[in-house]
Amino acid sequence: MDFETRDFARQYLESVQPKFKVGSFFSKKKTEEEKDRRKLQFINRINEKIKTEIIWHLRQFLLNEINLYQISDEQLIDHIQTMTIEIDETVIKEVISHDANISGEYILVFSDQLFGKIKQIVKSEMNDILNQMMFLLKNHFNDEIEQFKTKLTELTDEYNQLQSVKQTLHEHTAKKDTLLTNIFATDESHIVKEKATAIERSRQQLSSEKISSKNEEELTNIKESKSSNVEIDISQIMNQADTC
């Protein structure tokens, strides 16, 4: 508490003492009026401090959290924006010690105790709001988790489909490679066979040509031999004719 607030606290504490009195004669009414004035003065001061030094910062913090977590609950937002925390004399009397002497030391003790009581009230209000926020966040996150699970299932199905397509392509590729290998092997075998057949034909043709050449040579020799024999026979016949 600042100095002015502590002074209001001192005046209030003095007014609630049993022996407090204003004036000498016919002072009862004046005393009550003064008690009320000091009570309202102190309570209004405390509530103004709560509003400017606690509620404002608390409201900004909560609104920042709402923006951070993207909470869109209008009722909660309105509650935070219009939130007020005020105390009355009942709260103050809970921390007053009527047997204590009103001194500077006691005013500090009283101020600390009252501030602790105000913290409890603010904390209770804060917890209510935070519980609402947690409830909304839990529902929000549960929805997001379900959406994530659904998306994950879809992605898993797509992945499995892609794997199946990949496996099918792999099998088709393997079959194609095997088929091409067989085709090339068949073609090569056919080519080899054709080459072998061509070589065999060439060999046979060469062999035939050699035989033909040999036969022609033999025929030539036979003709020449026969021609020679004929010539001999003719010569002999001519000789015999000359003899006769």
Secondary structure, DSSP 8 states (H G I E B T S, - for coil): --HHHHHHHHHHHHHTSTT---SSSS-HHHHHHHHHHHHHHHHHHHHHHHIIIIIHHHHHHHHHHHHHTT---HHHHHHHHT------HHHHHTT--TTS---HHHHHHHHHHHHHHHHHHHHHHHHHHHHHHHHHHHHHHHHHHHHHHHHHHHHHHHHHHHHHHHHHHHHHHHHHHHHHHHHHHHHHHHHHHHHHHHHHHHHHHHHHHHHHHHHHHHHHHHHHHHHHHHHHHHHHHHHHHHH-
